[in-house]
Amino acid sequence: MMMNLSSVDDLNKRLPRPIKPIQFRGGFYLKMDKNEPYTEDSYDWVKIGSEAVFRKVAPCRRCILPNINPETGERDPENNPLKTLKT
């Protein structure tokens, strides 16, 4: 799972309680030169360094895990951030 940190920043502007990127339990967090949220959704290939190449196989269909705070184990009572992402 890969996500752009700009996407988390944009999402946090719309959430009643901000979250940390770790809430999504991603494998890769991208910090882009351009501040363009959600651009990672359109990537088919990503190259890191000179040898690591990753190909998108399928979109991530999320379970409720992002709604559970990894530090406290508590589930968000309003089903965020997934509820807000659906908008």
LOTI-978261 format. One record per residue: residue in one letter; residue number from 1; y, z negated, x negated of N, C-alpha, C in turn. Coordinates in nm, 2 decimals. Atoms other than C-alpha are relative to their C-alpha. Layout:
<pts>
A / NUM / Y / Z / X / Y / Z / X / Y / Z / X
...
</pts>
This chain:
<pts>
M / 1 / -0.12 / 0.00 / -0.08 / 0.00 / 0.00 / 0.00 / 0.12 / 0.00 / -0.09
M / 2 / -0.12 / -0.01 / 0.08 / 0.33 / 0.10 / -0.14 / 0.13 / -0.01 / 0.09
M / 3 / -0.12 / 0.00 / -0.08 / 0.68 / 0.02 / -0.02 / 0.12 / -0.01 / -0.09
N / 4 / -0.13 / 0.00 / 0.07 / 1.04 / 0.06 / -0.12 / 0.07 / -0.13 / 0.03
L / 5 / -0.08 / 0.12 / -0.02 / 1.24 / -0.26 / -0.17 / 0.12 / 0.02 / 0.09
S / 6 / -0.11 / -0.03 / -0.09 / 1.53 / -0.09 / 0.01 / -0.04 / 0.00 / 0.14
S / 7 / 0.05 / 0.01 / -0.14 / 1.31 / -0.07 / 0.32 / 0.00 / -0.15 / 0.04
V / 8 / 0.01 / 0.14 / -0.03 / 1.26 / -0.45 / 0.31 / 0.15 / -0.05 / 0.02
D / 9 / -0.14 / 0.04 / -0.01 / 1.64 / -0.50 / 0.26 / 0.05 / 0.05 / 0.13
D / 10 / -0.04 / -0.05 / -0.13 / 1.71 / -0.28 / 0.56 / -0.06 / -0.07 / 0.12
L / 11 / 0.07 / 0.07 / -0.10 / 1.45 / -0.45 / 0.77 / 0.06 / -0.14 / 0.02
N / 12 / -0.06 / 0.13 / 0.00 / 1.60 / -0.79 / 0.68 / 0.14 / -0.01 / 0.07
K / 13 / -0.13 / -0.01 / -0.07 / 1.94 / -0.68 / 0.82 / -0.02 / -0.01 / 0.15
R / 14 / 0.03 / -0.01 / -0.14 / 1.77 / -0.65 / 1.16 / -0.09 / -0.12 / 0.05
L / 15 / 0.08 / 0.11 / -0.04 / 1.55 / -0.96 / 1.16 / 0.07 / -0.13 / 0.02
P / 16 / -0.07 / 0.13 / -0.01 / 1.65 / -1.30 / 1.29 / -0.03 / -0.09 / -0.11
R / 17 / 0.04 / 0.08 / 0.11 / 1.47 / -1.46 / 1.00 / -0.04 / 0.10 / -0.11
P / 18 / 0.04 / -0.09 / 0.11 / 1.46 / -1.26 / 0.67 / -0.13 / -0.03 / -0.06
I / 19 / 0.13 / 0.02 / 0.07 / 1.13 / -1.21 / 0.49 / 0.01 / 0.05 / -0.14
K / 20 / 0.01 / -0.05 / 0.14 / 1.03 / -1.15 / 0.13 / -0.10 / 0.12 / 0.00
P / 21 / 0.09 / -0.11 / 0.00 / 0.85 / -0.83 / 0.03 / -0.15 / -0.04 / 0.00
I / 22 / 0.14 / 0.04 / 0.01 / 0.53 / -1.02 / -0.04 / -0.07 / -0.02 / 0.14
Q / 23 / 0.05 / 0.01 / -0.14 / 0.49 / -1.07 / 0.34 / -0.08 / 0.12 / 0.04
F / 24 / 0.08 / -0.12 / -0.04 / 0.35 / -0.71 / 0.35 / -0.12 / 0.01 / -0.09
R / 25 / 0.12 / 0.00 / 0.09 / 0.10 / -0.78 / 0.07 / -0.02 / 0.13 / -0.06
G / 26 / 0.01 / -0.13 / 0.05 / 0.17 / -0.45 / -0.09 / -0.06 / 0.00 / -0.14
G / 27 / 0.05 / -0.02 / 0.13 / 0.01 / -0.31 / -0.40 / 0.11 / 0.04 / -0.10
F / 28 / -0.11 / -0.05 / 0.09 / 0.33 / -0.14 / -0.53 / 0.13 / -0.02 / 0.08
Y / 29 / -0.13 / 0.02 / -0.05 / 0.69 / -0.23 / -0.47 / 0.09 / 0.09 / -0.08
L / 30 / -0.08 / -0.10 / 0.07 / 0.93 / 0.05 / -0.56 / 0.15 / -0.05 / 0.01
K / 31 / -0.14 / 0.02 / 0.00 / 1.29 / -0.01 / -0.67 / 0.06 / 0.13 / -0.04
M / 32 / -0.05 / -0.13 / 0.02 / 1.46 / 0.32 / -0.63 / 0.14 / 0.01 / -0.06
D / 33 / -0.13 / -0.02 / 0.04 / 1.77 / 0.45 / -0.80 / 0.10 / 0.02 / 0.11
K / 34 / -0.08 / -0.02 / -0.13 / 1.90 / 0.56 / -0.46 / -0.04 / -0.10 / 0.10
N / 35 / 0.03 / 0.10 / -0.10 / 1.92 / 0.30 / -0.19 / -0.03 / 0.07 / 0.13
E / 36 / 0.04 / -0.08 / -0.11 / 1.73 / 0.51 / 0.07 / -0.12 / -0.07 / 0.07
P / 37 / 0.11 / 0.06 / -0.06 / 1.52 / 0.29 / 0.30 / -0.10 / 0.10 / 0.07
Y / 38 / 0.11 / -0.07 / -0.07 / 1.18 / 0.42 / 0.43 / -0.03 / 0.14 / -0.06
T / 39 / 0.03 / -0.13 / 0.06 / 1.18 / 0.73 / 0.20 / -0.15 / 0.00 / -0.05
E / 40 / 0.14 / 0.01 / 0.04 / 0.83 / 0.61 / 0.08 / -0.09 / 0.05 / 0.11
D / 41 / 0.08 / -0.05 / -0.11 / 0.70 / 0.71 / 0.42 / -0.03 / 0.15 / -0.01
S / 42 / 0.02 / -0.15 / 0.01 / 0.74 / 1.08 / 0.33 / -0.07 / 0.04 / -0.13
Y / 43 / 0.06 / -0.04 / 0.13 / 0.58 / 1.07 / -0.02 / -0.15 / 0.03 / 0.02
D / 44 / 0.14 / -0.04 / 0.00 / 0.25 / 1.25 / -0.06 / -0.06 / -0.04 / -0.14
W / 45 / 0.05 / 0.03 / 0.14 / 0.22 / 1.18 / -0.44 / 0.11 / -0.09 / -0.07
V / 46 / -0.09 / 0.08 / 0.08 / 0.37 / 0.92 / -0.67 / -0.06 / -0.01 / -0.14
K / 47 / 0.04 / 0.00 / 0.14 / 0.36 / 0.93 / -1.05 / 0.08 / -0.12 / -0.06
I / 48 / -0.06 / 0.11 / 0.07 / 0.42 / 0.61 / -1.25 / -0.03 / 0.01 / -0.14
G / 49 / 0.02 / -0.03 / 0.14 / 0.47 / 0.66 / -1.62 / -0.05 / 0.14 / -0.02
S / 50 / 0.04 / -0.14 / 0.03 / 0.30 / 0.96 / -1.78 / -0.14 / 0.02 / 0.05
E / 51 / 0.14 / -0.03 / -0.04 / -0.06 / 0.91 / -1.65 / -0.04 / -0.05 / 0.13
A / 52 / 0.05 / 0.05 / -0.13 / -0.08 / 0.71 / -1.33 / 0.05 / 0.08 / 0.11
V / 53 / -0.03 / -0.09 / -0.11 / -0.08 / 0.94 / -1.03 / -0.07 / -0.05 / 0.13
F / 54 / 0.05 / 0.04 / -0.13 / -0.13 / 0.82 / -0.67 / 0.02 / 0.09 / 0.11
R / 55 / -0.02 / -0.10 / -0.12 / -0.19 / 1.03 / -0.36 / -0.01 / -0.08 / 0.13
K / 56 / 0.01 / 0.06 / -0.13 / -0.13 / 0.92 / -0.01 / -0.12 / 0.05 / 0.07
V / 57 / 0.12 / -0.04 / -0.07 / -0.45 / 0.92 / 0.18 / 0.02 / -0.01 / 0.15
A / 58 / -0.02 / 0.01 / -0.14 / -0.35 / 0.79 / 0.52 / 0.12 / -0.10 / 0.02
P / 59 / -0.10 / 0.10 / -0.03 / -0.06 / 0.60 / 0.68 / -0.06 / -0.14 / 0.01
C / 60 / 0.05 / 0.14 / -0.01 / -0.10 / 0.22 / 0.68 / 0.02 / -0.04 / 0.15
R / 61 / 0.00 / 0.06 / -0.14 / -0.19 / 0.10 / 1.03 / -0.02 / -0.15 / -0.02
R / 62 / 0.00 / 0.14 / 0.03 / -0.10 / -0.26 / 1.02 / -0.06 / -0.09 / 0.10
C / 63 / 0.04 / 0.11 / -0.09 / -0.27 / -0.56 / 1.16 / 0.11 / -0.10 / 0.01
I / 64 / -0.10 / 0.10 / -0.02 / -0.08 / -0.88 / 1.23 / 0.04 / -0.07 / -0.13
L / 65 / -0.02 / 0.07 / 0.12 / -0.09 / -0.99 / 0.87 / 0.15 / -0.01 / -0.05
P / 66 / -0.14 / 0.02 / 0.03 / 0.28 / -0.92 / 0.80 / 0.08 / -0.10 / 0.08
N / 67 / -0.07 / 0.10 / -0.08 / 0.37 / -1.15 / 1.08 / -0.03 / -0.14 / -0.04
I / 68 / 0.04 / 0.13 / 0.05 / 0.21 / -1.44 / 0.89 / 0.06 / -0.02 / -0.14
N / 69 / -0.07 / 0.04 / 0.12 / 0.42 / -1.61 / 0.62 / -0.11 / -0.04 / -0.11
P / 70 / 0.10 / 0.03 / 0.10 / 0.20 / -1.61 / 0.30 / 0.02 / -0.13 / -0.07
E / 71 / -0.03 / 0.13 / 0.07 / 0.37 / -1.93 / 0.17 / -0.04 / -0.11 / 0.09
T / 72 / 0.03 / 0.11 / -0.10 / 0.32 / -2.14 / 0.49 / -0.12 / 0.02 / 0.08
G / 73 / 0.11 / -0.03 / -0.09 / 0.04 / -1.96 / 0.68 / 0.04 / 0.00 / 0.14
E / 74 / -0.05 / 0.01 / -0.14 / 0.26 / -1.98 / 0.99 / 0.02 / 0.15 / 0.05
R / 75 / -0.03 / -0.13 / -0.07 / 0.27 / -1.68 / 1.23 / 0.14 / -0.01 / 0.06
D / 76 / -0.13 / -0.01 / -0.06 / 0.61 / -1.57 / 1.34 / -0.01 / 0.00 / 0.16
P / 77 / 0.02 / 0.02 / -0.15 / 0.65 / -1.68 / 1.71 / 0.05 / 0.13 / 0.08
E / 78 / -0.05 / -0.12 / -0.06 / 0.84 / -1.35 / 1.79 / -0.07 / 0.13 / -0.04
N / 79 / 0.08 / -0.12 / 0.05 / 0.58 / -1.12 / 1.62 / 0.08 / 0.09 / -0.09
N / 80 / -0.07 / -0.07 / 0.10 / 0.82 / -1.02 / 1.35 / -0.07 / -0.02 / -0.14
P / 81 / -0.09 / -0.12 / 0.00 / 0.85 / -0.82 / 1.13 / -0.05 / 0.12 / 0.07
L / 82 / 0.05 / -0.12 / -0.07 / 0.62 / -0.58 / 1.31 / 0.07 / 0.04 / 0.13
K / 83 / -0.07 / -0.03 / -0.12 / 0.80 / -0.61 / 1.64 / 0.12 / 0.08 / -0.03
T / 84 / -0.13 / -0.07 / 0.03 / 1.13 / -0.50 / 1.48 / -0.03 / 0.13 / -0.06
L / 85 / 0.03 / -0.13 / 0.06 / 0.96 / -0.23 / 1.27 / -0.03 / 0.11 / 0.11
K / 86 / 0.04 / -0.09 / -0.10 / 0.83 / -0.07 / 1.59 / 0.13 / 0.06 / 0.07
T / 87 / -0.12 / -0.05 / -0.07 / 1.19 / -0.02 / 1.71 / 0.06 / 0.11 / -0.09
</pts>
